[in-house]
């Protein structure tokens, strides 16, 4: 009997988690186009990721009446690729 209640409770909690996660606000995406082949580009990306981690650890940012997390998306612009002229 106790096992049935435990299993039933588990599935109820699991259902609540999936339901609430479906209604969670999308994160705010911060785009970082940088050249990761240079030290400056790598450091720039590391600074942005560190700031986002600190903000998310404090609960994100408030947009209207809801809190939203931040997310970093990066793309390498390949300035350090072979054949790219350096001015």
QUILINLIN-V654404 format. One record per residue. N is the residue number from 0. RES is the residue in three letters. SS is DSSP state (H for helix, E for strand, L for the rest). PHI is phi in radians with two decimals (999 if undefined). NEAR is the number of other ideal C-beta (glycine too) atoms within 10 Angstrom. Layout:
[[N RES SS PHI NEAR] [N RES SS PHI NEAR]]
This chain:
[[0 UNK L 999 5] [1 UNK H -1.13 6] [2 UNK H -1.15 7] [3 UNK H -1.08 8] [4 UNK H -1.13 9] [5 UNK H -1.11 10] [6 UNK H -1.16 10] [7 UNK H -1.10 10] [8 UNK H -1.08 10] [9 UNK H -1.04 10] [10 UNK H -1.21 10] [11 UNK H -1.15 10] [12 UNK H -1.11 10] [13 UNK H -1.07 10] [14 UNK H -1.12 10] [15 UNK H -1.12 10] [16 UNK H -1.08 10] [17 UNK H -1.15 9] [18 UNK H -1.16 9] [19 UNK H -1.20 9] [20 UNK H -1.21 8] [21 UNK H -1.22 7] [22 UNK L -1.67 6] [23 UNK L -1.16 10] [24 UNK L -1.21 12] [25 UNK L -1.14 8] [26 UNK L -1.27 14] [27 UNK E -1.47 14] [28 UNK E -1.64 9] [29 UNK E -1.90 14] [30 UNK E -1.55 11] [31 UNK E -2.22 16] [32 UNK E -1.44 11] [33 UNK E -2.60 19] [34 UNK L -1.64 18] [35 UNK L -1.38 18] [36 UNK L -1.42 16] [37 UNK L -1.81 12] [38 UNK H -1.06 10] [39 UNK H -1.09 11] [40 UNK H -1.16 19] [41 UNK H -1.11 13] [42 UNK H -1.18 11] [43 UNK H -1.04 17] [44 UNK H -1.13 17] [45 UNK H -1.12 10] [46 UNK H -1.15 11] [47 UNK H -1.12 17] [48 UNK H -1.11 14] [49 UNK H -1.16 10] [50 UNK H -1.11 13] [51 UNK H -1.12 19] [52 UNK H -1.11 11] [53 UNK H -1.17 10] [54 UNK H -1.15 14] [55 UNK H -1.15 15] [56 UNK H -1.15 8] [57 UNK L -1.59 8] [58 UNK L 1.85 10] [59 UNK L 1.53 17] [60 UNK E -2.01 13] [61 UNK E -1.60 9] [62 UNK E -2.10 10] [63 UNK L 1.18 7] [64 UNK L -1.87 5] [65 UNK E -2.14 10] [66 UNK E -1.63 12] [67 UNK E -2.22 17] [68 UNK L -1.49 15] [69 UNK E -1.88 17] [70 UNK E -2.43 13] [71 UNK E -1.77 15] [72 UNK E -2.12 9] [73 UNK E -2.15 16] [74 UNK E -2.43 10] [75 UNK E -1.46 14] [76 UNK L -1.48 14] [77 UNK L 1.01 12] [78 UNK L -1.20 13] [79 UNK L -1.66 14] [80 UNK L -1.26 10] [81 UNK L -1.04 6] [82 UNK L 1.64 5] [83 UNK L -1.49 11] [84 UNK L -1.18 4] [85 UNK L -1.84 5] [86 UNK L -1.25 2]]
